Amino acid sequence: MSVPYPPAQGPYGPAPIHIDPKELRPGRVWYVVGALVLVCAFVTAVVGFVFSMFSTVALPDFEARANAGEEVVFTVDETDFQLGLYASPTGDQGMCSLVLPDGTEERFGWPGYSHYVEVGGERWELVGSRGIGEAGEYTLACEADIGVDTFAVADIGDGGAGFARGLLSSFMWALGAPLLGMAIGLPILIVTGTRRSRHKRRLMTERRQWPQGGPHPA
């Protein structure tokens, strides 16, 4: 049986034991992995929130525009959506009517939610909506009124429900991505730190018993 050498002694007691961080396992690269997961999660949250919110509140593409007192004809190829009526800078849904493909004239109803956008020096506000159930040629006819410049119509999907889903999606990006990042990244950092600390203590214990260069017991 081999006899271990006694621990190395310094002038004031046992010599300090140095553990090179490169010896510890798992490697420090896992700290980088955990940190990258957190950073990527927060960056994704910001980008996703901004993009989703912009897509939700942005002004939709207009199917047609008409100045107050004018009529404009436009074609609808799809059905089963809400046609939103926008006014710039002011107005209300009672000032415009929609002539259907069969010649019937209908009024716009309340849109069900508020939406206004300022873009290119213009302020557009959603003031009315109406369901579209058939394809064909429609006519937007608006009355003349002082203070109203332009009316426009646009596809607003299923109306308020779609708008609410867009807002919910934006906040899910803002909250969900960071929570997911923390759920993955923090455990990586904690486990890495804990296991490296345990490994360091084990190495220090071994080297107190068997100094560097000394034989281990058979």
MARBA-3410 file (N, C-alpha, C, O; in Angstrom, 1 decimal):
218
0.9,-1.2,0.0,0.0,0.0,0.0,0.9,1.2,0.0,1.9,1.3,0.8 ~ 0.6,2.2,-0.8,1.3,3.4,-0.9,0.8,4.4,0.2,-0.4,4.4,0.5 ~ 1.7,5.1,0.8,1.4,6.1,1.8,1.4,7.5,1.2,2.3,7.9,0.6 ~ 0.3,8.2,1.4,0.2,9.6,0.8,1.1,10.5,1.5,1.4,10.4,2.7 ~ 1.7,11.4,0.6,2.5,12.5,1.2,1.6,13.4,2.1,0.5,13.6,1.8
2.2,14.0,3.1,1.5,14.9,3.9,1.2,16.2,3.1,1.9,16.5,2.2 ~ 0.1,16.9,3.4,-0.2,18.1,2.7,1.0,19.1,2.7,1.7,19.2,3.7 ~ 1.1,19.8,1.6,2.2,20.8,1.5,2.0,21.8,2.6,0.9,22.3,2.8 ~ 3.1,22.2,3.2,3.1,23.2,4.3,3.8,24.5,3.9,4.9,24.5,3.3 ~ 3.2,25.6,4.2,3.9,26.9,4.0,4.4,27.4,5.3,4.3,26.7,6.3
5.0,28.6,5.4,5.6,29.1,6.6,4.6,29.4,7.7,4.9,29.4,8.9 ~ 3.3,29.6,7.3,2.3,29.9,8.3,1.2,28.8,8.2,0.0,29.2,8.5 ~ 1.5,27.6,7.9,0.5,26.6,7.8,0.4,26.0,6.4,1.3,26.2,5.6 ~ -0.7,25.3,6.2,-0.9,24.6,4.9,-0.8,25.6,3.7,-1.4,26.7,3.8 ~ -0.1,25.3,2.7,0.0,26.2,1.5,-1.4,26.3,0.9,-2.1,25.3,0.8
-1.8,27.4,0.4,-3.1,27.6,-0.3,-3.2,26.7,-1.5,-2.2,26.5,-2.2 ~ -4.4,26.2,-1.7,-4.6,25.4,-2.9,-5.2,26.2,-4.0,-6.3,26.8,-3.8 ~ -4.6,26.2,-5.2,-5.1,26.9,-6.3,-5.8,26.0,-7.3,-5.2,25.0,-7.7 ~ -7.0,26.3,-7.6,-7.7,25.5,-8.6,-7.9,26.4,-9.9,-8.5,27.5,-9.8 ~ -7.3,26.0,-11.0,-7.5,26.7,-12.2,-9.0,26.6,-12.7,-9.5,25.5,-12.8
-9.6,27.7,-12.9,-11.1,27.6,-13.4,-11.2,26.8,-14.6,-12.3,26.2,-14.8 ~ -10.2,26.6,-15.4,-10.3,25.8,-16.6,-10.5,24.3,-16.3,-11.0,23.6,-17.1 ~ -10.1,23.9,-15.1,-10.2,22.5,-14.7,-11.7,22.2,-14.3,-12.1,21.0,-14.4 ~ -12.5,23.2,-13.9,-13.8,22.9,-13.4,-14.8,22.5,-14.5,-14.7,22.9,-15.7 ~ -15.6,21.6,-14.1,-16.7,21.1,-15.0,-18.0,21.3,-14.4,-18.2,21.1,-13.2
-19.1,21.6,-15.2,-19.0,21.9,-16.6,-18.3,23.2,-16.9,-18.1,24.0,-16.1 ~ -17.8,23.3,-18.2,-17.0,24.4,-18.6,-17.8,25.7,-18.6,-19.0,25.8,-18.5 ~ -17.0,26.8,-18.5,-17.6,28.2,-18.4,-18.4,28.5,-19.7,-19.2,29.5,-19.6 ~ -18.3,27.8,-20.7,-19.1,28.0,-21.9,-20.6,28.0,-21.6,-21.4,28.6,-22.3 ~ -20.9,27.2,-20.6,-22.4,27.1,-20.3,-22.9,28.4,-19.7,-24.1,28.7,-19.8
-22.0,29.2,-19.0,-22.4,30.5,-18.6,-22.8,31.4,-19.8,-23.8,32.1,-19.8 ~ -22.0,31.3,-20.9,-22.3,32.0,-22.1,-23.6,31.6,-22.7,-24.4,32.4,-23.2 ~ -23.8,30.2,-22.7,-25.1,29.7,-23.3,-26.3,30.3,-22.5,-27.2,30.7,-23.1 ~ -26.2,30.2,-21.2,-27.3,30.7,-20.4,-27.6,32.2,-20.6,-28.7,32.6,-20.7 ~ -26.5,33.0,-20.7,-26.6,34.4,-20.9,-27.2,34.7,-22.3,-28.0,35.6,-22.4
-26.7,34.0,-23.3,-27.2,34.2,-24.6,-28.7,33.9,-24.7,-29.5,34.5,-25.4 ~ -29.2,32.8,-24.0,-30.6,32.5,-24.0,-31.4,33.7,-23.5,-32.4,34.0,-24.0 ~ -30.9,34.2,-22.4,-31.7,35.4,-21.8,-31.7,36.6,-22.7,-32.7,37.2,-22.9 ~ -30.5,36.9,-23.3,-30.4,38.1,-24.1,-31.3,37.9,-25.4,-32.1,38.8,-25.8 ~ -31.2,36.7,-26.0,-32.1,36.4,-27.2,-33.5,36.5,-26.9,-34.3,37.0,-27.7
-33.9,36.0,-25.7,-35.3,36.1,-25.3,-35.8,37.5,-25.2,-36.9,37.8,-25.6 ~ -35.0,38.4,-24.5,-35.5,39.8,-24.4,-35.4,40.5,-25.7,-36.3,41.4,-25.9 ~ -34.5,40.2,-26.5,-34.4,40.9,-27.9,-35.6,40.4,-28.7,-36.3,41.2,-29.4 ~ -35.9,39.1,-28.6,-37.1,38.6,-29.4,-38.4,39.2,-28.8,-39.3,39.5,-29.6 ~ -38.5,39.5,-27.5,-39.7,40.1,-27.0,-39.9,41.5,-27.5,-41.0,41.9,-27.9
-38.8,42.2,-27.5,-38.9,43.6,-28.0,-39.3,43.7,-29.5,-40.2,44.4,-29.9 ~ -38.6,42.9,-30.3,-38.8,42.9,-31.7,-40.2,42.4,-32.0,-41.0,43.0,-32.8 ~ -40.6,41.3,-31.4,-42.0,40.7,-31.6,-43.1,41.7,-31.1,-44.1,41.8,-31.8 ~ -42.9,42.4,-30.0,-43.9,43.3,-29.5,-44.0,44.5,-30.5,-45.1,44.9,-30.8 ~ -42.9,45.1,-30.9,-42.9,46.2,-31.8,-43.6,45.8,-33.1,-44.5,46.6,-33.6
-43.2,44.7,-33.7,-43.7,44.3,-35.0,-45.2,44.0,-34.9,-46.0,44.4,-35.7 ~ -45.6,43.3,-33.8,-47.0,42.9,-33.7,-47.9,44.1,-33.4,-49.0,44.2,-34.0 ~ -47.4,45.0,-32.6,-48.2,46.2,-32.3,-48.3,47.1,-33.5,-49.3,47.7,-33.8 ~ -47.2,47.2,-34.3,-47.2,48.1,-35.5,-48.2,47.5,-36.5,-49.0,48.2,-37.1 ~ -48.2,46.1,-36.6,-49.1,45.5,-37.6,-50.6,45.7,-37.1,-51.5,45.8,-38.0
-50.8,45.7,-35.8,-52.2,45.8,-35.3,-52.7,47.2,-35.5,-53.9,47.4,-35.9 ~ -51.9,48.2,-35.1,-52.4,49.6,-35.1,-52.1,50.4,-36.4,-52.6,51.5,-36.6 ~ -51.4,49.8,-37.3,-51.1,50.5,-38.6,-52.3,50.7,-39.4,-53.3,50.0,-39.3 ~ -52.3,51.8,-40.2,-53.4,52.1,-41.0,-53.5,51.0,-42.1,-52.5,50.8,-42.8 ~ -54.7,50.4,-42.3,-54.8,49.4,-43.4,-54.8,50.0,-44.8,-54.9,51.2,-44.9
-54.6,49.1,-45.8,-54.6,49.6,-47.2,-56.0,49.9,-47.5,-56.9,49.2,-47.3 ~ -56.2,51.1,-48.1,-57.6,51.6,-48.5,-58.0,50.9,-49.8,-57.2,50.8,-50.8 ~ -59.2,50.5,-49.8,-59.8,50.0,-51.1,-60.2,51.2,-52.0,-60.2,51.1,-53.2 ~ -60.7,52.3,-51.4,-61.1,53.4,-52.2,-61.1,54.6,-51.3,-61.2,54.5,-50.0 ~ -60.9,55.8,-51.9,-61.0,57.1,-51.2,-61.9,58.1,-51.9,-62.0,58.0,-53.1
-62.6,58.9,-51.1,-63.6,59.8,-51.8,-63.6,61.1,-50.9,-63.8,61.0,-49.7 ~ -63.5,62.2,-51.6,-63.7,63.5,-50.9,-65.1,63.7,-50.5,-66.0,63.1,-51.2 ~ -65.4,64.5,-49.5,-66.8,64.7,-49.1,-67.5,65.3,-50.3,-67.0,66.2,-50.9 ~ -68.7,64.8,-50.5,-69.5,65.2,-51.6,-69.3,64.4,-52.9,-69.9,64.8,-54.0 ~ -68.4,63.4,-52.9,-68.1,62.7,-54.1,-68.5,61.2,-53.9,-68.9,60.8,-52.8
-68.5,60.5,-55.1,-68.8,59.1,-55.1,-67.6,58.4,-55.8,-67.0,58.9,-56.7 ~ -67.3,57.2,-55.3,-66.2,56.4,-55.9,-66.6,54.9,-55.9,-67.2,54.4,-55.0 ~ -66.3,54.3,-57.1,-66.7,52.9,-57.3,-65.4,52.1,-57.1,-64.3,52.4,-57.6 ~ -65.6,50.9,-56.4,-64.5,50.0,-56.2,-65.0,48.6,-56.2,-66.2,48.3,-56.0 ~ -64.1,47.6,-56.5,-64.5,46.2,-56.7,-64.0,45.4,-55.5,-62.9,45.6,-55.0
-64.9,44.5,-55.0,-64.6,43.6,-53.9,-64.5,42.2,-54.5,-65.5,41.7,-55.1 ~ -63.4,41.5,-54.3,-63.3,40.2,-54.8,-63.5,39.1,-53.7,-63.9,38.0,-54.1 ~ -63.3,39.5,-52.5,-63.5,38.5,-51.4,-64.7,38.9,-50.6,-65.3,40.0,-50.7 ~ -65.2,38.0,-49.7,-66.4,38.2,-48.9,-66.1,37.9,-47.5,-65.0,37.4,-47.1 ~ -67.2,38.0,-46.6,-67.1,37.7,-45.2,-66.0,38.4,-44.5,-65.2,37.8,-43.8
-66.0,39.7,-44.6,-65.1,40.6,-43.8,-65.9,41.9,-43.5,-66.9,42.2,-44.1 ~ -65.3,42.7,-42.6,-65.8,44.0,-42.3,-65.2,45.1,-43.1,-63.9,45.1,-43.1 ~ -66.0,45.9,-43.7,-65.4,47.0,-44.5,-65.5,48.2,-43.5,-66.5,48.7,-43.1 ~ -64.3,48.7,-43.2,-64.2,49.9,-42.3,-64.2,51.2,-43.0,-63.7,51.3,-44.1 ~ -64.9,52.2,-42.4,-65.0,53.5,-43.0,-64.1,54.4,-42.2,-64.3,54.6,-41.0
-63.1,55.0,-42.8,-62.2,56.0,-42.1,-62.5,57.4,-42.6,-62.9,57.6,-43.8 ~ -62.3,58.4,-41.7,-62.5,59.8,-42.0,-61.3,60.6,-41.7,-60.6,60.3,-40.7 ~ -61.0,61.6,-42.5,-59.8,62.4,-42.2,-60.2,63.9,-42.6,-60.6,64.2,-43.7 ~ -60.0,64.8,-41.6,-59.6,64.6,-40.2,-60.7,64.3,-39.3,-60.5,63.7,-38.2 ~ -62.0,64.6,-39.7,-63.1,64.2,-38.8,-64.3,63.7,-39.6,-64.2,63.7,-40.9
-65.3,63.3,-39.0,-66.5,62.8,-39.7,-67.2,61.7,-38.9,-66.7,61.3,-37.8 ~ -68.3,61.2,-39.4,-69.0,60.1,-38.7,-69.6,59.2,-39.8,-69.7,59.5,-40.9 ~ -70.1,58.0,-39.3,-70.5,57.0,-40.2,-71.8,57.4,-40.9,-72.2,56.8,-42.0 ~ -72.6,58.4,-40.4,-73.8,58.8,-41.0,-73.7,59.6,-42.2,-74.6,59.9,-42.9 ~ -72.4,60.1,-42.5,-72.2,60.9,-43.7,-72.0,60.2,-45.0,-71.9,60.8,-46.0
-71.8,58.9,-44.9,-71.5,58.1,-46.1,-72.5,56.9,-46.2,-73.0,56.4,-45.1 ~ -72.7,56.5,-47.4,-73.5,55.3,-47.6,-72.8,54.4,-48.6,-71.9,54.8,-49.3 ~ -73.2,53.1,-48.6,-72.5,52.1,-49.5,-73.6,51.5,-50.4,-74.6,51.0,-49.9 ~ -73.4,51.7,-51.7,-74.3,51.1,-52.7,-73.8,49.7,-53.0,-72.6,49.6,-53.5 ~ -74.6,48.7,-52.8,-74.2,47.3,-53.0,-74.3,46.9,-54.5,-74.8,47.7,-55.3
-73.7,45.8,-54.8,-73.7,45.3,-56.2,-75.1,45.2,-56.8,-75.3,45.4,-58.0 ~ -76.1,45.0,-56.0,-77.5,44.9,-56.5,-78.2,46.2,-56.5,-79.4,46.3,-56.8 ~ -77.5,47.3,-56.2,-78.1,48.6,-56.3,-78.7,49.1,-55.0,-79.1,50.2,-54.9 ~ -78.7,48.2,-54.0,-79.3,48.6,-52.7,-78.3,49.5,-52.0,-77.1,49.3,-52.0 ~ -78.8,50.6,-51.3,-78.0,51.5,-50.6,-78.1,51.2,-49.1,-79.2,51.1,-48.5
-77.0,51.1,-48.5,-76.9,50.7,-47.0,-76.0,51.8,-46.3,-75.1,52.4,-46.9 ~ -76.3,51.9,-45.0,-75.5,52.8,-44.2,-74.5,52.0,-43.4,-74.7,50.8,-43.1 ~ -73.5,52.7,-42.9,-72.5,52.1,-42.1,-72.9,52.1,-40.6,-73.6,53.0,-40.2 ~ -72.5,51.1,-39.9,-72.8,51.0,-38.5,-71.6,51.4,-37.6,-70.6,51.8,-38.2 ~ -71.8,51.3,-36.3,-70.6,51.6,-35.4,-69.6,50.6,-35.6,-69.9,49.4,-35.7
-68.3,51.0,-35.5,-67.2,50.0,-35.8,-67.0,49.0,-34.6,-66.4,48.0,-34.8 ~ -67.4,49.4,-33.4,-67.2,48.5,-32.3,-65.9,48.7,-31.5,-65.7,48.1,-30.4 ~ -65.0,49.4,-32.1,-63.7,49.7,-31.4,-63.2,51.0,-32.0,-63.5,51.4,-33.1 ~ -62.3,51.6,-31.2,-61.7,52.9,-31.6,-60.3,52.7,-32.3,-59.5,51.9,-31.8 ~ -60.1,53.4,-33.4,-58.8,53.2,-34.0,-58.5,54.5,-34.8,-59.3,54.9,-35.7
-57.5,55.2,-34.5,-57.0,56.4,-35.2,-55.5,56.4,-35.4,-54.8,55.9,-34.5 ~ -55.1,56.9,-36.5,-53.7,56.8,-36.9,-53.3,58.2,-37.5,-54.1,58.7,-38.3 ~ -52.2,58.7,-37.2,-51.6,59.9,-37.8,-50.4,59.4,-38.7,-49.4,58.9,-38.1 ~ -50.5,59.6,-40.0,-49.5,59.2,-40.9,-49.4,60.2,-42.0,-50.4,60.7,-42.6 ~ -48.2,60.6,-42.4,-48.0,61.5,-43.5,-48.6,62.8,-43.3,-49.1,63.5,-44.3
-48.8,63.3,-42.1,-49.4,64.6,-41.8,-50.9,64.5,-41.8,-51.6,65.5,-41.6 ~ -51.5,63.3,-42.0,-53.0,63.1,-42.0,-53.4,62.3,-40.7,-52.6,61.5,-40.3 ~ -54.5,62.7,-40.3,-55.1,61.9,-39.1,-56.4,61.2,-39.6,-57.3,61.8,-40.1 ~ -56.3,59.9,-39.5,-57.4,59.0,-40.0,-58.1,58.4,-38.8,-57.4,57.8,-37.9 ~ -59.4,58.4,-38.7,-60.1,57.7,-37.6,-61.2,56.8,-38.2,-61.9,57.1,-39.1
-61.2,55.6,-37.6,-62.3,54.6,-38.0,-63.6,55.1,-37.4,-63.7,55.2,-36.2 ~ -64.6,55.4,-38.3,-65.9,55.9,-37.8,-67.0,55.0,-38.1,-68.1,55.2,-37.6 ~ -66.8,54.0,-38.9,-68.0,53.1,-39.2,-67.5,51.8,-39.8,-66.3,51.6,-40.2 ~ -68.4,50.8,-39.9,-68.1,49.5,-40.5,-69.3,48.8,-41.0,-70.4,49.1,-40.5 ~ -69.1,47.9,-41.9,-70.3,47.2,-42.5,-69.7,45.9,-43.0,-68.7,45.8,-43.6
-70.5,44.8,-42.8,-70.1,43.5,-43.2,-70.3,43.3,-44.7,-71.3,43.9,-45.3 ~ -69.3,42.7,-45.4,-69.4,42.4,-46.8,-69.7,41.0,-47.1,-68.9,40.1,-46.7 ~ -70.9,40.7,-47.7,-71.3,39.3,-47.9,-71.2,38.8,-49.4,-71.5,37.7,-49.6 ~ -71.0,39.7,-50.3,-70.9,39.3,-51.7,-69.9,40.1,-52.5,-69.6,41.3,-52.1 ~ -69.3,39.5,-53.5,-68.3,40.2,-54.3,-69.0,41.0,-55.4,-70.2,40.8,-55.7
-68.3,42.0,-55.9,-68.8,42.8,-57.0,-68.4,44.2,-56.8,-67.5,44.6,-56.1 ~ -69.1,45.1,-57.6,-68.8,46.6,-57.6,-69.6,47.3,-56.5,-70.8,47.1,-56.4 ~ -68.9,48.0,-55.7,-69.6,48.8,-54.6,-69.3,50.3,-54.9,-68.3,50.7,-55.6 ~ -70.2,51.1,-54.4,-70.0,52.6,-54.6,-70.1,53.2,-53.2,-71.0,53.0,-52.4 ~ -69.0,54.0,-52.9,-69.0,54.8,-51.7,-69.4,56.2,-52.0,-68.8,56.9,-52.8
-70.5,56.6,-51.4,-71.1,58.0,-51.6,-71.1,58.7,-50.3,-71.7,58.3,-49.3 ~ -70.4,59.9,-50.2,-70.3,60.7,-49.0,-70.8,62.1,-49.2,-70.6,62.7,-50.2 ~ -71.5,62.6,-48.2,-72.1,63.9,-48.2,-71.0,65.0,-48.0,-70.0,64.7,-47.4 ~ -71.3,66.1,-48.6,-70.4,67.3,-48.4,-70.6,67.9,-47.0,-71.8,68.0,-46.6 ~ -69.5,68.3,-46.3,-69.7,68.8,-45.0,-68.4,69.6,-44.7,-67.3,69.2,-45.0
-68.6,70.8,-44.1,-67.4,71.6,-43.8,-66.6,70.9,-42.7,-67.1,70.4,-41.7 ~ -65.3,70.9,-42.9,-64.3,70.3,-41.9,-64.0,68.9,-42.2,-63.1,68.3,-41.6 ~ -64.6,68.3,-43.2,-64.3,66.9,-43.6,-63.6,66.9,-44.9,-64.1,67.4,-45.9 ~ -62.4,66.4,-44.9,-61.6,66.3,-46.2,-61.9,65.1,-47.0,-62.3,65.2,-48.2 ~ -61.7,63.9,-46.4,-61.7,62.7,-47.2,-62.3,61.5,-46.3,-62.1,61.5,-45.1
-63.0,60.6,-47.1,-63.4,59.4,-46.5,-62.7,58.2,-47.2,-62.3,58.4,-48.4 ~ -62.5,57.1,-46.6,-61.9,56.0,-47.2,-62.4,54.7,-46.6,-62.9,54.7,-45.5 ~ -62.4,53.6,-47.4,-62.8,52.3,-46.9,-61.7,51.3,-47.0,-60.9,51.4,-47.9 ~ -61.7,50.4,-46.0,-60.6,49.4,-46.0,-61.1,48.1,-45.3,-62.0,48.1,-44.6 ~ -60.4,47.0,-45.7,-60.7,45.7,-45.1,-60.2,45.7,-43.7,-59.0,45.8,-43.5
-61.1,45.5,-42.7,-60.6,45.4,-41.3,-60.8,44.1,-40.7,-61.0,43.9,-39.5 ~ -60.9,43.1,-41.6,-61.0,41.7,-41.1,-62.3,41.4,-40.5,-63.4,41.7,-41.0 ~ -62.3,40.8,-39.2,-63.5,40.6,-38.5,-63.8,41.7,-37.5,-64.5,41.5,-36.5 ~ -63.2,42.9,-37.7,-63.5,44.0,-36.9,-62.8,44.0,-35.5,-61.6,43.7,-35.4 ~ -63.5,44.3,-34.5,-63.0,44.4,-33.1,-62.3,43.2,-32.6,-61.3,43.3,-31.9
-62.8,42.0,-33.0,-62.2,40.8,-32.5,-60.8,40.6,-33.0,-59.9,40.2,-32.2 ~ -60.6,40.9,-34.3,-59.2,40.8,-34.8,-58.3,41.8,-34.2,-57.1,41.6,-34.0 ~ -58.8,43.0,-33.9,-58.0,44.1,-33.3,-57.6,43.7,-31.9,-56.4,43.9,-31.5 ~ -58.5,43.1,-31.2,-58.2,42.7,-29.8,-57.2,41.5,-29.8,-56.3,41.5,-29.0 ~ -57.3,40.6,-30.8,-56.3,39.5,-30.9,-54.9,40.1,-31.2,-53.9,39.6,-30.7
-54.9,41.1,-32.0,-53.6,41.7,-32.3,-52.9,42.3,-31.1,-51.7,42.1,-30.9 ~ -53.7,43.0,-30.3,-53.2,43.6,-29.0,-52.8,42.5,-28.1,-51.7,42.6,-27.5 ~ -53.6,41.4,-28.0,-53.2,40.3,-27.1,-51.9,39.7,-27.5,-51.1,39.3,-26.7 ~ -51.8,39.5,-28.9,-50.5,38.9,-29.4,-49.3,39.8,-29.1,-48.3,39.2,-28.8 ~ -49.5,41.1,-29.1,-48.4,42.0,-28.8,-47.9,41.8,-27.4,-46.7,41.7,-27.1
-48.9,41.7,-26.4,-48.5,41.6,-25.0,-48.0,40.2,-24.7,-47.2,40.0,-23.8 ~ -48.4,39.2,-25.5,-47.9,37.8,-25.3,-46.4,37.8,-25.7,-45.6,37.1,-25.1 ~ -46.1,38.5,-26.8,-44.7,38.6,-27.2,-43.9,39.3,-26.0,-42.8,38.9,-25.7 ~ -44.4,40.4,-25.5,-43.7,41.1,-24.5,-43.5,40.4,-23.2,-42.5,40.5,-22.5 ~ -44.5,39.5,-22.8,-44.4,38.7,-21.6,-43.9,37.3,-21.8,-43.1,36.8,-21.0
-44.4,36.7,-22.9,-44.1,35.2,-23.1,-42.6,34.9,-23.3,-42.0,34.0,-22.8 ~ -42.0,35.7,-24.3,-40.6,35.4,-24.6,-39.6,35.6,-23.4,-38.8,34.7,-23.3 ~ -39.8,36.7,-22.6,-38.9,36.8,-21.5,-39.1,35.7,-20.5,-38.1,35.1,-19.9 ~ -40.3,35.3,-20.2,-40.6,34.2,-19.3,-40.0,32.9,-19.8,-39.4,32.1,-19.0 ~ -40.1,32.6,-21.1,-39.6,31.4,-21.6,-38.0,31.4,-21.5,-37.4,30.4,-21.2
-37.4,32.6,-21.8,-36.0,32.8,-21.7,-35.5,32.5,-20.3,-34.5,31.9,-20.1 ~ -36.2,33.1,-19.3,-35.8,32.9,-17.9,-36.0,31.4,-17.5,-35.2,30.9,-16.7 ~ -37.1,30.8,-18.0,-37.3,29.4,-17.7,-36.2,28.5,-18.2,-36.0,27.4,-17.6 ~ -35.5,28.9,-19.3,-34.5,28.0,-19.8,-33.1,28.6,-19.4,-32.2,27.8,-19.0 ~ -32.9,29.9,-19.5,-31.6,30.4,-19.2,-31.2,30.4,-17.8,-30.0,30.1,-17.5
-32.1,30.8,-16.9,-31.7,30.8,-15.5,-31.3,29.5,-14.9,-30.3,29.4,-14.2 ~ -32.1,28.4,-15.2,-31.6,27.1,-14.7,-30.2,26.7,-15.3,-29.5,26.0,-14.5 ~ -29.9,27.0,-16.5,-28.6,26.7,-17.0,-27.5,27.4,-16.2,-26.5,26.8,-15.8 ~ -27.7,28.7,-15.9,-26.7,29.4,-15.1,-26.6,28.9,-13.7,-25.5,28.7,-13.1 ~ -27.8,28.6,-13.1,-27.8,28.1,-11.7,-27.1,26.7,-11.6,-26.3,26.5,-10.7
-27.5,25.8,-12.5,-26.9,24.5,-12.5,-25.4,24.5,-12.8,-24.7,23.8,-12.1 ~ -25.1,25.3,-13.7,-23.6,25.5,-14.0,-22.8,25.9,-12.8,-21.8,25.4,-12.5 ~ -23.3,27.0,-12.2,-22.6,27.5,-11.0,-22.6,26.5,-9.9,-21.5,26.4,-9.2 ~ -23.7,25.8,-9.6,-23.7,24.8,-8.6,-22.8,23.7,-8.8,-22.0,23.3,-7.9 ~ -22.8,23.1,-10.0,-21.9,22.0,-10.3,-20.4,22.4,-10.3,-19.6,21.6,-9.9
-20.1,23.6,-10.8,-18.7,24.0,-10.8,-18.2,24.2,-9.4,-17.1,23.9,-9.0 ~ -19.1,24.7,-8.5,-18.7,24.9,-7.1,-18.5,23.6,-6.4,-17.5,23.4,-5.7 ~ -19.3,22.6,-6.7,-19.1,21.3,-6.1,-17.8,20.6,-6.6,-17.1,20.0,-5.9 ~ -17.6,20.8,-7.9,-16.4,20.2,-8.5,-15.1,20.9,-7.9,-14.1,20.2,-7.6 ~ -15.2,22.2,-7.6,-14.1,22.9,-7.0,-13.8,22.4,-5.6,-12.7,22.1,-5.2
-14.9,22.2,-4.8,-14.7,21.7,-3.5,-14.1,20.3,-3.5,-13.3,20.0,-2.6 ~ -14.5,19.5,-4.4,-14.0,18.1,-4.5,-12.5,18.1,-4.8,-11.8,17.4,-4.3 ~ -12.2,19.0,-5.8,-10.7,19.0,-6.2,-9.9,19.5,-5.0,-8.8,19.0,-4.8 ~ -10.4,20.5,-4.3,-9.6,21.0,-3.1,-9.5,20.0,-2.1,-8.4,19.9,-1.4 ~ -10.5,19.2,-1.8,-10.4,18.1,-0.8,-9.4,17.1,-1.2,-8.6,16.7,-0.4
-9.4,16.7,-2.5,-8.4,15.7,-3.0,-7.0,16.2,-2.9,-6.1,15.5,-2.5 ~ -6.8,17.5,-3.2,-5.4,18.0,-3.2,-4.9,18.3,-1.8,-3.7,18.4,-1.6 ~ -5.8,18.5,-0.8,-5.4,18.6,0.5,-4.8,17.2,1.0,-3.9,17.2,1.8 ~ -5.5,16.2,0.5,-5.1,14.8,1.0,-3.9,14.3,0.2,-3.0,13.7,0.7 ~ -3.9,14.6,-1.1,-2.8,14.2,-2.0,-2.3,15.4,-2.8,-2.8,15.6,-3.9
-1.3,16.0,-2.3,-0.8,17.2,-3.0,-0.4,16.9,-4.4,-0.1,15.8,-4.8 ~ -0.3,18.0,-5.2,0.1,17.8,-6.6,1.5,17.1,-6.7,2.5,17.6,-6.1 ~ 1.5,16.0,-7.5,2.8,15.3,-7.6,2.9,14.1,-6.7,3.7,13.2,-6.9 ~ 2.1,14.1,-5.6,2.2,13.0,-4.7,1.4,11.8,-5.2,0.4,12.0,-5.9 ~ 1.7,10.6,-4.7,1.0,9.4,-5.2,-0.3,9.3,-4.5,-0.4,9.6,-3.3
-1.4,8.8,-5.2,-2.6,8.5,-4.6,-2.5,7.1,-4.0,-1.7,6.3,-4.4 ~ -3.3,6.9,-2.9,-3.3,5.5,-2.3,-3.7,4.5,-3.3,-4.6,4.7,-4.2 ~ -3.0,3.3,-3.3,-3.4,2.2,-4.2,-4.7,1.6,-3.9,-5.2,0.7,-4.6
END
